[in-house]
Amino acid sequence: MNTRTQGKKVARHTTPVLADRVLPRDNGRLKADRDAGVRVNAATKPSVPDRIRAAAELVRMDLVIGAGIFVVAGEILALGRLPSAEMALLGFLTGFFVSGSANISNDYFDRDVDRVNRPARPLPSGRISVAELRVLFAVFAAVGLASAALLGPAALTLAAAVWGVALLYNVRLKEIGLVGNLAVAFCVSMTIVIGGTAVGAAVNGLVLTFGALAFLFDLGEEIASDAMDVEGDSLRSSGSIAARSGRAQALRLSGVAFALFIALTFLPFLAGWLGPVYLACAAAAAVVMAYFAARLVTSRTIAEGRVLVRRMYLVWGVFVVVFVLASLL
């Protein structure tokens, strides 16, 4: 579950979950919100609607909705038909809330970097406080894991593993470059596998193939996003490929991951698992993805690169949704 696609992307911590650091005195002790890089004046305190919008931005609604859909897609791929309404709802809630908790904690540990890369994010801009972030994180984690528990022990085990890896990434692994990229890609790929295990069916080749597709796509996106964030990443001594080898090299490696992704999309048809409808969807997605990937590798500005990454995410999401719907007709 993606923790950083619009900025997937640590500061020291004193407890496993979202503990504040105390900053040095600056004419008196700084408040917790200042730890997030902001100084909120009581007269300009965000309104309730502003806080709600900030919370939605913190959670990254497009990503968490995508995570929920991917869990349901895993259920459909495993069963070969629609799951029950209860299973579909619990699967969606598991993906939505577990992914959301990861995104929330990502913003906390990224607050120093976001002052440089994304000063308009909820914490640096002061639109949400550290205390409010903690509550939101706890609620999302609890609801996500509870939903997974209702799907059964196997789904709960996988969801807890994803939650743990995502938190470890936010706390430490993102500093280790490729290892961090692999960790995030693992979390995203597991959304589909969680769906496959949730319905009690054997995880088949189709589920594993789509899990691998999610892994390759997110790996390419993670490496590309690092290339977009290289300036801010210098604040935390990042070991990203972009920081070590340069933005151009990172984008080339990202292009390799996307090329493997495009090639793998045709495996279900070649293996005889899926028919012409899937082939048509895969071919259309492959053409558009190849176009955006080529533009990404040659992009000259950070803003252009971020736009292209977002468009590729949209194409991948639409591909999954259209294929699943078409296969059920």
Wavefront OBJ file of the C-alpha trace (Angstrom):
o trace
v 0.000 0.000 0.000
v 1.348 2.914 -1.367
v 2.864 5.306 1.206
v 4.363 7.954 -0.940
v 2.898 8.433 -4.619
v 2.188 12.000 -4.368
v 5.032 12.472 -2.330
v 5.700 9.235 -0.812
v 8.213 10.657 1.298
v 12.190 10.932 8.726
v 12.894 12.005 11.719
v 14.044 10.253 14.868
v 11.426 8.679 17.057
v 11.270 7.655 20.675
v 8.426 5.132 20.549
v 7.267 2.799 17.784
v 4.350 5.055 16.849
v 4.395 8.793 16.212
v 6.169 10.195 19.266
v 7.094 13.889 19.250
v 10.611 15.133 19.504
v 11.300 18.138 21.727
v 13.007 20.929 19.841
v 15.472 23.318 21.447
v 14.135 26.411 23.190
v 13.547 29.455 21.031
v 12.487 32.194 23.454
v 10.457 29.547 25.263
v 9.553 25.938 24.540
v 8.102 25.330 21.082
v 4.697 23.743 20.892
v 4.054 20.379 19.287
v 2.720 21.985 16.135
v 6.008 23.827 15.660
v 7.662 20.449 15.592
v 5.739 19.965 12.362
v 7.403 23.054 10.930
v 4.594 25.516 11.528
v 3.626 28.191 14.053
v -0.118 28.450 14.204
v -1.594 31.720 15.386
v -4.799 31.270 17.381
v -6.456 33.955 15.261
v -5.770 31.950 12.084
v -6.575 28.513 13.479
v -7.946 26.273 10.690
v -11.715 25.837 10.588
v -13.405 22.441 10.866
v -13.943 22.181 7.077
v -10.274 23.093 6.576
v -9.265 20.327 8.977
v -11.459 17.807 7.188
v -9.913 18.732 3.845
v -6.450 18.526 5.402
v -7.213 15.077 6.824
v -8.356 13.865 3.400
v -5.149 15.207 1.884
v -3.110 13.586 4.653
v -4.734 10.226 3.978
v -4.310 10.677 0.192
v -7.801 9.645 -0.827
v -6.951 8.526 -4.350
v -4.315 6.111 -3.070
v -6.401 4.599 -0.272
v -9.416 4.157 -2.524
v -7.095 2.447 -4.994
v -5.779 0.151 -2.234
v -9.312 -0.832 -1.284
v -10.219 -1.538 -4.906
v -7.093 -3.672 -5.321
v -8.063 -5.878 -2.369
v -11.501 -6.409 -3.904
v -9.841 -7.084 -7.275
v -7.765 -9.791 -5.583
v -10.952 -11.375 -4.285
v -12.470 -11.363 -7.778
v -9.327 -12.776 -9.386
v -9.207 -15.617 -6.851
v -12.899 -16.510 -7.124
v -13.457 -15.820 -10.818
v -16.645 -14.011 -9.851
v -17.899 -11.281 -7.558
v -17.423 -11.918 -3.832
v -20.286 -11.486 -1.406
v -21.153 -7.918 -0.472
v -19.797 -8.514 3.032
v -16.457 -9.840 1.775
v -16.136 -7.012 -0.734
v -16.879 -4.361 1.890
v -14.452 -5.818 4.442
v -11.792 -6.168 1.766
v -12.213 -2.571 0.677
v -12.127 -1.311 4.274
v -8.965 -3.316 4.970
v -7.121 -1.817 2.009
v -8.499 1.681 2.575
v -7.694 2.005 6.275
v -4.406 0.088 6.456
v -3.089 2.096 3.511
v -4.438 5.292 5.053
v -2.645 4.691 8.352
v 0.612 4.200 6.462
v 0.134 7.442 4.538
v -0.655 9.339 7.729
v 2.485 8.146 9.503
v 4.501 8.911 6.370
v 3.588 12.588 6.630
v 4.617 12.666 10.277
v 8.066 11.230 9.700
v 8.472 13.260 6.498
v 7.621 16.604 8.039
v 11.175 17.985 7.880
v 11.587 16.999 4.235
v 8.126 18.274 3.353
v 9.103 21.767 4.530
v 11.353 21.806 1.449
v 9.566 19.521 -1.016
v 5.910 20.160 -0.132
v 5.411 23.069 2.270
v 1.672 23.074 1.509
v 1.183 19.582 2.975
v -1.131 19.484 6.041
v 1.586 19.384 8.738
v 4.061 21.962 7.366
v 1.220 24.320 6.475
v -0.327 24.070 9.935
v -3.698 22.890 8.687
v -3.555 19.859 10.974
v -1.735 19.367 14.265
v 0.488 16.528 15.415
v -2.092 15.576 18.045
v -4.841 15.358 15.431
v -2.565 13.326 13.195
v -1.965 10.825 16.015
v -5.672 10.306 16.558
v -6.292 9.843 12.851
v -3.433 7.353 12.614
v -4.767 5.284 15.523
v -8.305 5.217 14.135
v -7.211 4.167 10.656
v -4.889 1.450 11.949
v -7.552 0.042 14.283
v -10.332 -0.023 11.682
v -8.065 -1.498 9.001
v -6.750 -4.331 11.150
v -10.194 -5.038 12.626
v -11.635 -5.358 9.116
v -8.829 -7.736 8.170
v -9.504 -9.811 11.297
v -13.115 -10.268 10.167
v -11.801 -11.641 6.861
v -9.925 -14.382 8.694
v -6.518 -15.192 10.212
v -4.662 -15.311 6.887
v -5.892 -11.896 5.785
v -5.152 -10.417 9.219
v -1.599 -11.822 9.177
v -0.884 -10.332 5.766
v -2.517 -6.999 6.603
v -0.525 -6.760 9.853
v 2.665 -7.551 7.940
v 1.912 -4.811 5.419
v 1.120 -2.344 8.224
v 4.395 -3.223 9.997
v 6.539 -2.981 6.862
v 4.922 0.341 5.937
v 5.618 1.772 9.393
v 9.197 0.469 9.302
v 9.619 2.121 5.923
v 8.403 5.453 7.256
v 10.656 5.242 10.308
v 13.843 3.876 8.787
v 13.844 2.092 5.426
v 13.237 5.112 3.234
v 16.755 6.254 4.078
v 18.187 3.078 2.523
v 17.194 3.826 -1.055
v 16.394 0.715 -3.072
v 15.530 -1.303 0.060
v 12.891 1.278 0.885
v 11.573 1.223 -2.676
v 11.248 -2.563 -2.495
v 9.433 -2.330 0.844
v 6.780 0.022 -0.534
v 6.363 -2.066 -3.683
v 5.863 -5.140 -1.471
v 3.114 -3.389 0.477
v 1.290 -2.369 -2.679
v 1.548 -5.821 -4.248
v 0.166 -7.456 -1.120
v -3.160 -5.650 -1.447
v -4.118 -8.017 -4.257
v -2.757 -11.077 -2.422
v -4.706 -10.124 0.718
v -7.844 -10.134 -1.399
v -7.006 -13.561 -2.783
v -6.500 -15.060 0.665
v -9.503 -13.285 2.179
v -12.047 -15.277 0.172
v -10.568 -18.588 1.244
v -9.586 -19.583 -2.274
v -6.145 -20.815 -3.243
v -3.905 -17.976 -4.407
v -3.686 -18.780 -8.111
v -1.376 -17.679 -10.890
v -3.672 -14.831 -11.810
v -3.569 -13.357 -8.306
v 0.204 -13.715 -8.148
v 0.642 -12.176 -11.622
v -1.418 -9.139 -10.719
v 0.478 -8.913 -7.436
v 3.721 -8.914 -9.418
v 2.334 -6.262 -11.750
v 1.497 -4.066 -8.771
v 5.007 -4.660 -7.401
v 6.776 -3.667 -10.625
v 4.572 -0.655 -11.218
v 5.053 0.708 -7.730
v 8.797 -0.003 -7.797
v 9.104 2.111 -10.932
v 6.959 4.826 -9.391
v 8.946 4.820 -6.138
v 12.278 5.216 -7.925
v 10.830 7.978 -10.100
v 9.357 9.761 -7.066
v 12.769 9.666 -5.380
v 14.137 11.434 -8.436
v 11.510 14.147 -7.974
v 12.293 14.492 -4.249
v 16.077 14.485 -4.437
v 16.495 18.058 -3.129
v 14.506 17.517 0.040
v 15.914 14.007 0.504
v 19.366 15.551 0.964
v 18.146 16.804 4.352
v 17.974 13.256 5.703
v 21.084 11.780 4.039
v 18.935 9.673 1.762
v 20.540 6.691 0.083
v 18.116 6.815 -2.836
v 19.284 5.923 -6.314
v 18.688 9.526 -7.373
v 20.817 10.858 -4.493
v 23.657 8.430 -5.211
v 23.615 8.220 -9.001
v 21.676 11.236 -10.162
v 18.152 11.960 -11.311
v 18.695 10.783 -14.885
v 19.990 7.366 -13.808
v 17.076 6.920 -11.374
v 14.572 7.717 -14.114
v 16.238 5.210 -16.448
v 15.958 2.455 -13.812
v 12.365 3.465 -13.255
v 11.815 3.027 -16.989
v 13.214 -0.523 -16.783
v 10.717 -1.413 -14.054
v 7.863 -0.003 -16.131
v 9.067 -1.929 -19.199
v 8.988 -5.188 -17.211
v 5.532 -4.255 -15.986
v 4.272 -3.737 -19.542
v 5.743 -7.058 -20.695
v 4.196 -8.951 -17.777
v 0.698 -7.629 -18.502
v 0.450 -10.061 -21.407
v 1.269 -13.190 -19.351
v -2.341 -14.007 -18.338
v -3.339 -14.132 -22.006
v -0.253 -16.056 -23.133
v -0.735 -18.565 -20.302
v -4.321 -19.143 -21.366
v -5.805 -17.846 -18.109
v -7.662 -14.966 -19.754
v -9.082 -14.355 -23.207
v -9.477 -11.637 -25.857
v -11.224 -9.141 -23.581
v -8.227 -9.074 -21.299
v -5.833 -8.868 -24.251
v -7.632 -5.799 -25.568
v -7.497 -4.100 -22.152
v -3.837 -5.030 -21.667
v -2.820 -3.826 -25.135
v -4.542 -0.471 -24.690
v -2.994 0.019 -21.239
v 0.446 -1.026 -22.516
v 0.433 1.573 -25.289
v -0.545 4.420 -22.948
v 1.837 3.279 -20.205
v 4.741 3.006 -22.652
v 4.056 6.544 -23.856
v 4.001 8.016 -20.343
v 7.028 5.951 -19.227
v 9.070 7.212 -22.178
v 8.110 10.799 -21.372
v 8.943 10.267 -17.694
v 12.441 8.977 -18.443
v 13.129 12.050 -20.583
v 11.294 14.579 -18.381
v 13.301 17.717 -17.700
v 11.514 19.193 -14.707
v 10.328 17.840 -11.364
v 6.820 19.204 -11.951
v 6.563 17.435 -15.298
v 7.777 14.166 -13.767
v 5.213 14.305 -10.977
v 2.379 14.892 -13.427
v 3.471 11.919 -15.516
v 3.697 9.651 -12.474
v 0.149 10.601 -11.510
v -1.109 9.893 -15.004
v 0.518 6.473 -14.992
v -1.170 5.672 -11.700
v -4.492 6.664 -13.220
v -3.948 4.438 -16.264
v -2.982 1.445 -14.092
v -6.001 1.933 -11.851
v -8.393 2.285 -14.791
v -6.880 -0.820 -16.398
v -7.562 -2.936 -13.308
v -11.103 -1.614 -12.886
v -12.042 -1.950 -16.573
v -10.593 -5.443 -16.826
v -12.349 -6.677 -13.704
v -15.683 -5.232 -14.830
v -15.288 -6.549 -18.385
v -14.429 -10.030 -17.147
v -17.670 -10.156 -15.169
v -19.920 -9.266 -18.111
l 1 2 3 4 5 6 7 8 9
l 10 11 12 13 14 15 16 17 18 19 20 21 22 23 24 25 26 27 28 29 30 31 32 33 34 35 36 37 38 39 40 41 42 43 44 45 46 47 48 49 50 51 52 53 54 55 56 57 58 59 60 61 62 63 64 65 66 67 68 69 70 71 72 73 74 75 76 77 78 79 80 81 82 83 84 85 86 87 88 89 90 91 92 93 94 95 96 97 98 99 100 101 102 103 104 105 106 107 108 109 110 111 112 113 114 115 116 117 118 119 120 121 122 123 124 125 126 127 128 129 130 131 132 133 134 135 136 137 138 139 140 141 142 143 144 145 146 147 148 149 150 151 152 153 154 155 156 157 158 159 160 161 162 163 164 165 166 167 168 169 170 171 172 173 174 175 176 177 178 179 180 181 182 183 184 185 186 187 188 189 190 191 192 193 194 195 196 197 198 199 200 201 202 203 204 205 206 207 208 209 210 211 212 213 214 215 216 217 218 219 220 221 222 223 224 225 226 227 228 229 230 231 232 233 234 235 236 237 238 239 240 241 242 243 244 245 246 247 248 249 250 251 252 253 254 255 256 257 258 259 260 261 262 263 264 265 266 267 268 269 270 271 272 273 274 275 276 277 278 279 280 281 282 283 284 285 286 287 288 289 290 291 292 293 294 295 296 297 298 299 300 301 302 303 304 305 306 307 308 309 310 311 312 313 314 315 316 317 318 319 320 321 322 323 324 325 326 327 328 329
